Amino acid sequence: MHRGPVPTTALALTSHIFAQLLPTLVWCLQPPRCIDVLDLIFPLPGGPVRHIAVSLVICMTLAGCAGGPSHQALLEPRTIDIDTTAEPAGGIISSHIQQLQAKTSPSYVTLVVHEKEQQGGATRAATMPEALTSGSGFVVADGLIMTAGHVAVKQGNTVDARGADGRIYAGRVIAVKPENDMALIRLRSFSGDAVKPAPEHCMARGAPVFSLGKPHASNDTARIGSVNSMSFGRAVSYSGFGYPDAIEVRMATKKGESGGPLFDDRGQLAGMVVSTLSDANGRPLNLAHAIATPALAKFLCENTPCSADWKSLAGKDPNRCPAT
């Protein structure tokens, strides 16, 4: 095909380059190819959520975001804010939180979940449904992510996950256990570092812990807190999900952090964040619940081959710990 002479002036050269790029920009702007979910609110009682299409500048940054692994968008590497309201009991962790964050961050992901794609041969770009929820999660094995059940919603839902490298990876929910608010997601072409579960799940009252998660409309955040009790003492249920018991943690988590990892002061997994506690008037109590690792291990090993570390925990009773 004849292309003609290349313009020699700066203005002409700019016009020439823009003309060459225009078809790509037009393609990129066709929804839903370049869509960024910014502020997905997931109220526990349920309700619709919406997503927001990004501007031309963002679209250019994400050029090539549709398609398989070869078209994944390389975004800016994420930064994780440190919660500056950490209670004094977390001082042990506060002194080396940067090192702990660097150690554990590669296992942490953020998630946007969509309803199962339509059938009948239509392309993903033409049938991508609106987002249902967003939340946090963590790597338990190569390509396998664990998160809260109320984040994943149901088996078969599609997922976009952002890893530590800033890339967006596509996946699918492969298992959900609503009665213990847990879910597993399989990502394609993803190999983040898996968490290392603590070999002993019981922790003393006041033991320092920290979580990783992404509050809605905020940056990724590391929160420092402490164990209040290894048992809440009663079952909790909400909108078809719940759990028979949980670790009670002194930590002010927010919506969007559900499904995120809870680590001990050595950077080993101690549980999974599932809810924030409020009083009868809806005021936060600076308390959060986390599912203990034996329950996570049992669920993992029932649904996929698991490592010796997870198998060892799967045989333990999450509710049998010394009184705290």
C-alpha positions as CSV (number, residue, x, y, z in Angstrom):
1,M,0.0,0.0,0.0
2,H,1.4,3.4,-0.9
3,R,1.9,5.6,2.2
4,G,3.2,8.7,0.5
5,P,6.2,10.9,1.7
6,V,6.7,11.4,5.4
7,P,6.0,15.1,6.5
8,T,9.1,17.0,7.5
9,T,7.8,19.9,9.6
10,A,7.0,19.4,13.3
11,L,3.3,20.3,12.9
12,A,2.9,18.0,9.9
13,L,4.7,15.2,11.6
14,T,2.4,15.5,14.6
15,S,-0.6,15.4,12.3
16,H,0.8,12.4,10.5
17,I,1.4,10.4,13.8
18,F,-2.1,11.3,15.1
19,A,-3.6,10.0,11.8
20,Q,-1.8,6.7,12.2
21,L,-2.9,6.4,15.8
22,L,-6.5,7.5,15.3
23,P,-7.9,4.0,14.4
24,T,-6.4,2.6,17.6
25,L,-7.8,5.3,19.8
26,V,-11.2,4.9,18.2
27,W,-11.1,1.2,18.9
28,C,-10.0,1.8,22.5
29,L,-12.8,4.2,23.2
30,Q,-15.5,1.7,22.2
31,P,-17.0,0.4,25.5
32,P,-16.5,-1.7,27.4
33,R,-12.8,-2.2,26.2
34,C,-11.3,0.5,28.5
35,I,-13.3,0.6,31.6
36,D,-12.0,1.3,35.1
37,V,-14.1,0.4,38.2
38,L,-13.5,3.3,40.6
39,D,-16.0,3.3,43.5
40,L,-18.0,0.1,43.6
41,I,-20.1,0.1,46.7
42,F,-21.3,-3.3,48.0
43,P,-23.8,-2.7,50.8
44,L,-24.5,-5.9,52.7
45,P,-28.3,-5.7,52.3
46,G,-27.7,-5.8,48.6
47,G,-28.5,-3.4,45.8
48,P,-27.3,-2.4,42.3
49,V,-23.8,-1.2,41.7
50,R,-22.5,1.0,38.7
51,H,-19.2,1.4,37.0
52,I,-17.6,4.5,35.4
53,A,-16.0,4.7,31.9
54,V,-12.6,6.4,32.1
55,S,-11.4,9.4,30.0
56,L,-9.3,9.4,26.9
57,V,-6.1,9.9,28.9
58,I,-6.8,6.8,30.9
59,C,-7.8,4.9,27.8
60,M,-4.5,5.7,26.2
61,T,-2.7,4.5,29.3
62,L,-4.7,1.2,29.1
63,A,-4.3,0.8,25.4
64,G,-4.6,-3.0,24.6
65,C,-6.4,-3.8,27.8
66,A,-8.9,-6.2,26.1
67,G,-8.0,-9.7,25.2
68,G,-5.9,-12.4,26.7
69,P,-2.6,-12.3,28.6
70,S,-0.7,-10.7,25.7
71,H,-3.0,-7.7,25.9
72,Q,-3.0,-7.2,29.7
73,A,-2.6,-3.5,30.6
74,L,0.6,-2.7,32.5
75,L,-0.5,0.0,35.1
76,E,1.6,1.9,37.6
77,P,2.9,-0.4,40.3
78,R,0.6,0.0,43.3
79,T,1.6,1.8,46.5
80,I,0.1,0.8,49.8
81,D,-0.8,3.4,52.4
82,I,-0.2,2.7,56.1
83,D,-3.1,3.3,58.4
84,T,-1.9,6.1,60.7
85,T,-4.6,5.4,63.3
86,A,-3.1,2.1,64.4
87,E,-3.6,1.5,68.1
88,P,-0.5,1.3,70.4
89,A,-0.9,-2.4,70.7
90,G,0.3,-2.6,67.1
91,G,3.6,-0.9,67.9
92,I,5.5,-4.2,67.4
93,I,4.4,-4.3,63.8
94,S,4.6,-0.5,63.2
95,S,8.3,-0.5,63.7
96,H,8.9,-2.7,60.7
97,I,5.6,-2.5,58.7
98,Q,7.4,-1.5,55.5
99,Q,9.4,-4.7,55.5
100,L,6.4,-6.8,56.3
101,Q,4.4,-5.0,53.6
102,A,7.2,-5.7,51.1
103,K,7.2,-9.4,52.1
104,T,3.4,-9.9,51.9
105,S,2.3,-7.5,49.2
106,P,3.1,-9.9,46.2
107,S,0.4,-12.3,47.6
108,Y,-2.3,-9.6,47.8
109,V,-4.8,-8.7,44.9
110,T,-7.8,-6.5,44.4
111,L,-10.9,-7.9,42.7
112,V,-13.8,-6.7,40.5
113,V,-16.5,-9.4,40.0
114,H,-19.0,-9.6,37.2
115,E,-21.9,-11.8,36.5
116,K,-21.3,-14.9,34.4
117,E,-20.7,-14.1,30.8
118,Q,-23.6,-14.6,28.4
119,Q,-23.5,-17.8,26.2
120,G,-24.1,-18.2,22.5
121,G,-20.7,-17.4,21.0
122,A,-20.7,-13.6,21.6
123,T,-17.3,-12.1,22.3
124,R,-16.3,-11.0,25.9
125,A,-16.1,-7.4,24.8
126,A,-19.7,-7.4,23.5
127,T,-21.2,-9.2,26.5
128,M,-19.2,-8.0,29.5
129,P,-21.8,-7.4,32.3
130,E,-21.7,-4.6,34.8
131,A,-19.7,-5.2,37.9
132,L,-21.4,-6.8,40.9
133,T,-18.9,-6.2,43.6
134,S,-15.3,-5.3,44.4
135,G,-13.1,-6.5,47.2
136,S,-9.7,-7.9,48.1
137,G,-8.1,-11.3,48.0
138,F,-4.8,-13.2,48.3
139,V,-2.9,-15.9,46.5
140,V,-3.1,-19.4,48.1
141,A,-1.5,-21.4,45.2
142,D,-0.3,-20.7,41.6
143,G,-3.1,-18.9,39.9
144,L,-5.5,-19.5,42.8
145,I,-7.0,-16.7,44.8
146,M,-9.1,-16.8,48.0
147,T,-11.6,-14.1,48.9
148,A,-14.8,-13.6,50.9
149,G,-17.9,-15.4,49.6
150,H,-19.9,-12.2,49.5
151,V,-17.3,-10.7,47.2
152,A,-17.3,-13.6,44.7
153,V,-21.1,-14.0,45.0
154,K,-21.5,-17.2,43.1
155,Q,-19.6,-19.9,41.2
156,G,-19.1,-19.1,37.5
157,N,-18.9,-15.3,37.9
158,T,-16.0,-13.6,36.0
159,V,-13.3,-11.7,37.8
160,D,-10.7,-9.0,36.9
161,A,-7.9,-9.1,39.5
162,R,-5.1,-6.5,39.8
163,G,-1.8,-8.0,41.0
164,A,1.3,-6.4,42.6
165,D,2.7,-5.7,39.2
166,G,-0.3,-3.5,38.3
167,R,-1.5,-5.8,35.6
168,I,-5.2,-6.9,35.3
169,Y,-5.7,-10.7,35.1
170,A,-9.0,-12.4,34.1
171,G,-10.4,-15.3,36.0
172,R,-13.5,-17.1,37.2
173,V,-15.1,-18.0,40.6
174,I,-14.6,-21.8,40.9
175,A,-16.1,-22.4,44.4
176,V,-18.2,-20.5,47.0
177,K,-19.1,-21.5,50.6
178,P,-21.7,-19.0,51.7
179,E,-22.1,-20.5,55.2
180,N,-18.5,-19.7,55.9
181,D,-18.2,-16.6,53.6
182,M,-15.3,-18.0,51.5
183,A,-14.6,-18.3,47.8
184,L,-11.9,-19.5,45.4
185,I,-11.0,-17.8,42.1
186,R,-8.9,-19.2,39.3
187,L,-6.9,-16.6,37.3
188,R,-5.4,-17.2,33.9
189,S,-1.7,-16.6,33.3
190,F,-1.1,-15.4,36.9
191,S,1.7,-16.5,39.2
192,G,1.8,-14.2,42.2
193,D,3.5,-15.3,45.4
194,A,1.4,-17.5,47.6
195,V,0.8,-16.6,51.3
196,K,2.5,-18.8,53.9
197,P,-0.1,-19.8,56.6
198,A,1.1,-19.7,60.2
199,P,1.5,-23.3,61.4
200,E,-0.3,-22.5,64.7
201,H,-3.6,-20.6,64.2
202,C,-4.2,-19.7,67.8
203,M,-3.1,-16.3,68.9
204,A,-3.1,-14.6,72.3
205,R,-5.2,-11.6,73.2
206,G,-3.3,-8.5,72.2
207,A,-1.2,-10.3,69.6
208,P,-0.3,-7.7,66.8
209,V,-1.7,-8.3,63.3
210,F,-2.1,-6.3,60.1
211,S,-4.3,-6.6,57.0
212,L,-4.0,-5.6,53.4
213,G,-7.1,-4.4,51.5
214,K,-8.5,-1.7,49.3
215,P,-11.3,0.4,50.7
216,H,-13.8,1.7,48.1
217,A,-12.6,5.0,46.5
218,S,-9.3,4.8,48.4
219,N,-5.8,3.5,48.0
220,D,-4.6,0.0,48.9
221,T,-4.1,0.1,52.7
222,A,-2.2,-1.8,55.4
223,R,-4.0,-1.7,58.7
224,I,-2.4,-2.5,62.0
225,G,-4.3,-3.9,64.9
226,S,-4.4,-6.6,67.5
227,V,-6.3,-9.7,68.4
228,N,-9.2,-9.1,70.7
229,S,-10.4,-12.7,70.9
230,M,-10.0,-15.9,68.8
231,S,-13.8,-16.4,69.1
232,F,-16.7,-14.1,68.6
233,G,-18.9,-16.7,70.4
234,R,-21.9,-16.8,68.0
235,A,-22.8,-17.2,64.4
236,V,-23.2,-14.2,62.0
237,S,-25.4,-14.1,58.9
238,Y,-26.1,-11.4,56.3
239,S,-27.7,-11.5,52.8
240,G,-27.3,-15.3,52.3
241,F,-23.7,-15.4,53.7
242,G,-22.3,-15.7,57.1
243,Y,-19.9,-17.7,59.4
244,P,-20.3,-19.8,62.5
245,D,-17.5,-18.0,64.4
246,A,-14.6,-15.7,63.7
247,I,-11.5,-14.0,65.1
248,E,-12.3,-10.7,66.6
249,V,-9.7,-8.1,65.7
250,R,-9.2,-4.5,67.0
251,M,-9.0,-2.9,63.5
252,A,-11.1,-0.3,61.7
253,T,-11.6,-2.0,58.3
254,K,-13.9,-0.6,55.6
255,K,-16.0,-1.8,52.7
256,G,-13.8,-3.1,50.0
257,E,-11.4,-4.8,52.4
258,S,-13.5,-8.0,52.7
259,G,-11.5,-11.0,51.5
260,G,-8.2,-9.4,52.3
261,P,-5.4,-11.3,54.1
262,L,-4.8,-10.9,57.9
263,F,-1.1,-11.4,58.8
264,D,0.7,-11.9,62.1
265,D,3.9,-10.1,63.1
266,R,6.0,-12.5,61.0
267,G,4.1,-11.9,57.8
268,Q,2.4,-15.3,58.0
269,L,-1.3,-15.6,57.2
270,A,-3.5,-15.6,60.3
271,G,-6.9,-15.3,58.7
272,M,-9.2,-13.6,56.1
273,V,-11.0,-10.3,56.8
274,V,-14.8,-10.7,56.2
275,S,-16.7,-7.9,58.1
276,T,-16.5,-4.7,60.1
277,L,-18.5,-4.5,63.3
278,S,-20.9,-1.6,64.1
279,D,-23.2,-0.7,67.0
280,A,-27.0,-0.7,66.7
281,N,-26.9,2.9,65.3
282,G,-24.4,1.9,62.6
283,R,-21.4,3.5,64.2
284,P,-18.1,1.6,63.7
285,L,-16.7,-0.1,66.8
286,N,-13.1,-0.4,65.6
287,L,-13.6,-4.2,65.5
288,A,-13.4,-6.5,62.5
289,H,-14.0,-10.2,62.0
290,A,-11.6,-12.6,60.2
291,I,-12.1,-16.3,59.3
292,A,-9.4,-18.4,61.0
293,T,-6.9,-20.3,58.8
294,P,-8.2,-23.9,59.7
295,A,-11.5,-23.1,58.1
296,L,-9.8,-21.6,55.1
297,A,-7.6,-24.6,54.8
298,K,-10.4,-27.1,55.0
299,F,-12.3,-25.2,52.2
300,L,-9.2,-25.0,50.1
301,C,-8.2,-28.7,50.4
302,E,-11.8,-29.8,49.7
303,N,-11.8,-27.9,46.3
304,T,-8.3,-28.2,45.0
305,P,-5.0,-30.0,45.7
306,C,-3.3,-28.2,48.6
307,S,0.2,-28.1,50.1
308,A,1.3,-29.9,53.3
309,D,1.1,-26.6,55.2
310,W,-2.6,-26.2,54.3
311,K,-3.4,-29.9,54.9
312,S,-1.9,-29.7,58.4
313,L,-4.2,-26.7,59.3
314,A,-7.3,-28.3,57.6
315,G,-7.3,-31.0,60.3
316,K,-7.4,-28.5,63.2
317,D,-10.5,-27.1,64.9
318,P,-10.6,-23.3,64.4
319,N,-12.7,-22.9,67.5
320,R,-10.4,-24.8,69.9
321,C,-7.9,-22.3,71.2
322,P,-6.9,-21.3,74.8
323,A,-9.3,-18.8,76.3
324,T,-8.4,-15.3,75.2
